[in-house]
Amino acid sequence: MGDEADVRQQLSARVAARRANLSAFLKRARPRRNRLANLSVAGSAVAAVMTAGPALGGKSFTATVQGSLGIEDSSTVWRVLCLVALLVSVAAAVATNLSKSRDLDGRVTAAETCNAELEGLETMLEFGQLPLQDAVKLYQQYVAKVPFVDEAAPAG
């Protein structure tokens, strides 16, 4: 019986170590995902605003901006607005594509799910609610969902 208790303890330590790695991953990935999403939304909105003024206001809008900024040539107003719209639109597109190419949303969701599953497994191991063989199988199933999170050796 002592061997099983030792193996159960080793598995518990491995679960705790994996959960720590998942928490560290989530601590880095969530803010990055949020920054990219915010940049995408804000960039798209600014690009729309930069093009909406001239599109809806026409020459009167351009004349107002030209007078407010003291610009000599009305074409400069159009150029500046179009350039700003272009730059923020490109930034929004890059942010969107970076997020999608790295599947940050999917990875964060998978890591959160795995962390919750491992928390349940940890509790069942702690209270002896699960045969060891079943616990090992569940551990393997759960961590297979997050191959992008490194596995560290348990402390001890």
C-alpha positions as semicolon CSV with decimal commas, in nm:
position;residue;x (nm);y (nm);z (nm)
1;M;0,000;0,000;0,000
2;G;0,297;0,228;0,064
3;D;0,399;0,218;-0,301
4;E;0,056;0,331;-0,415
5;A;0,062;0,617;-0,165
6;D;0,403;0,723;-0,297
7;V;0,283;0,710;-0,658
8;R;-0,032;0,901;-0,564
9;Q;0,186;1,166;-0,400
10;Q;0,410;1,184;-0,708
11;L;0,107;1,225;-0,932
12;S;-0,029;1,497;-0,702
13;A;0,303;1,679;-0,723
14;R;0,301;1,647;-1,102
15;V;-0,054;1,784;-1,117
16;A;0,045;2,078;-0,896
17;A;0,352;2,150;-1,110
18;R;0,147;2,138;-1,430
19;R;-0,113;2,370;-1,279
20;A;0,164;2,614;-1,187
21;N;0,287;2,605;-1,547
22;L;-0,065;2,662;-1,675
23;S;-0,108;2,957;-1,439
24;A;0,220;3,107;-1,560
25;F;0,114;3,057;-1,923
26;L;-0,223;3,219;-1,859
27;K;-0,058;3,509;-1,679
28;R;0,138;3,583;-1,999
29;A;-0,117;3,485;-2,262
30;R;-0,432;3,658;-2,134
31;P;-0,286;4,011;-2,139
32;R;-0,130;3,950;-2,482
33;R;-0,461;3,823;-2,618
34;N;-0,642;4,121;-2,469
35;R;-0,388;4,372;-2,605
36;L;-0,412;4,229;-2,955
37;A;-0,792;4,226;-2,942
38;N;-0,804;4,584;-2,812
39;L;-0,558;4,702;-3,076
40;S;-0,764;4,536;-3,346
41;V;-1,092;4,690;-3,229
42;A;-0,947;5,036;-3,158
43;G;-0,750;5,044;-3,483
44;S;-1,055;4,951;-3,685
45;A;-1,262;5,215;-3,508
46;V;-1,003;5,489;-3,560
47;A;-0,968;5,396;-3,928
48;A;-1,345;5,421;-3,965
49;V;-1,352;5,760;-3,792
50;M;-1,067;5,891;-4,010
51;T;-1,256;5,799;-4,325
52;A;-1,606;5,886;-4,198
53;G;-1,535;6,258;-4,153
54;P;-1,443;6,329;-4,513
55;A;-1,694;6,077;-4,647
56;L;-1,988;6,224;-4,457
57;G;-1,878;6,587;-4,423
58;G;-1,726;6,631;-4,767
59;K;-1,568;6,966;-4,850
60;S;-1,711;7,142;-4,546
61;F;-1,545;6,891;-4,315
62;T;-1,216;6,928;-4,499
63;A;-1,242;7,308;-4,486
64;T;-1,313;7,298;-4,111
65;V;-1,014;7,073;-4,040
66;Q;-0,798;7,281;-4,273
67;G;-0,892;7,601;-4,091
68;S;-0,856;7,446;-3,744
69;L;-0,508;7,316;-3,813
70;G;-0,396;7,611;-4,025
71;I;-0,313;7,393;-4,324
72;E;-0,263;7,574;-4,655
73;D;-0,373;7,301;-4,895
74;S;-0,698;7,105;-4,858
75;S;-0,539;6,801;-5,024
76;T;-0,299;6,780;-4,727
77;V;-0,599;6,724;-4,498
78;W;-0,715;6,434;-4,713
79;R;-0,364;6,289;-4,729
80;V;-0,313;6,305;-4,352
81;L;-0,652;6,151;-4,280
82;C;-0,596;5,875;-4,534
83;L;-0,245;5,809;-4,404
84;V;-0,366;5,782;-4,043
85;A;-0,652;5,556;-4,154
86;L;-0,407;5,340;-4,347
87;L;-0,163;5,309;-4,056
88;V;-0,422;5,219;-3,794
89;S;-0,597;4,985;-4,034
90;V;-0,269;4,801;-4,098
91;A;-0,200;4,786;-3,723
92;A;-0,549;4,642;-3,663
93;A;-0,501;4,384;-3,939
94;V;-0,161;4,279;-3,804
95;A;-0,298;4,248;-3,449
96;T;-0,592;4,039;-3,572
97;N;-0,372;3,810;-3,777
98;L;-0,114;3,767;-3,501
99;S;-0,387;3,664;-3,262
100;K;-0,541;3,423;-3,509
101;S;-0,215;3,275;-3,637
102;R;-0,108;3,190;-3,283
103;D;-0,462;3,086;-3,186
104;L;-0,438;3,279;-2,861
105;D;-0,810;3,251;-2,788
106;G;-0,806;2,875;-2,836
107;R;-0,489;2,830;-2,633
108;V;-0,614;3,042;-2,344
109;T;-0,944;2,854;-2,342
110;A;-0,769;2,515;-2,353
111;A;-0,532;2,615;-2,073
112;E;-0,818;2,742;-1,856
113;T;-1,014;2,423;-1,915
114;C;-0,714;2,201;-1,841
115;N;-0,637;2,397;-1,526
116;A;-0,993;2,349;-1,401
117;E;-0,985;1,977;-1,484
118;L;-0,652;1,935;-1,308
119;E;-0,787;2,119;-1,005
120;G;-1,068;1,864;-0,986
121;L;-0,822;1,579;-1,030
122;E;-0,600;1,726;-0,759
123;T;-0,895;1,735;-0,520
124;M;-0,996;1,377;-0,600
125;L;-0,638;1,260;-0,545
126;E;-0,613;1,450;-0,219
127;F;-0,923;1,285;-0,078
128;G;-0,865;0,942;-0,233
129;Q;-1,183;0,961;-0,440
130;L;-1,028;0,807;-0,752
131;P;-0,834;0,487;-0,818
132;L;-0,473;0,562;-0,909
133;Q;-0,495;0,404;-1,257
134;D;-0,795;0,621;-1,344
135;A;-0,622;0,929;-1,209
136;V;-0,318;0,869;-1,430
137;K;-0,539;0,824;-1,735
138;L;-0,728;1,144;-1,660
139;Y;-0,404;1,333;-1,610
140;Q;-0,278;1,216;-1,949
141;Q;-0,607;1,310;-2,117
142;Y;-0,612;1,656;-1,962
143;V;-0,252;1,753;-2,038
144;A;-0,279;1,625;-2,396
145;K;-0,504;1,926;-2,460
146;V;-0,223;2,173;-2,384
147;P;0,093;2,057;-2,563
148;F;0,197;2,422;-2,598
149;V;0,249;2,452;-2,220
150;D;0,581;2,314;-2,104
151;E;0,583;2,039;-1,845
152;A;0,819;2,097;-1,556
153;A;0,932;1,830;-1,321
154;P;0,746;1,841;-0,990
155;A;0,928;2,000;-0,701
156;G;1,086;1,768;-0,452
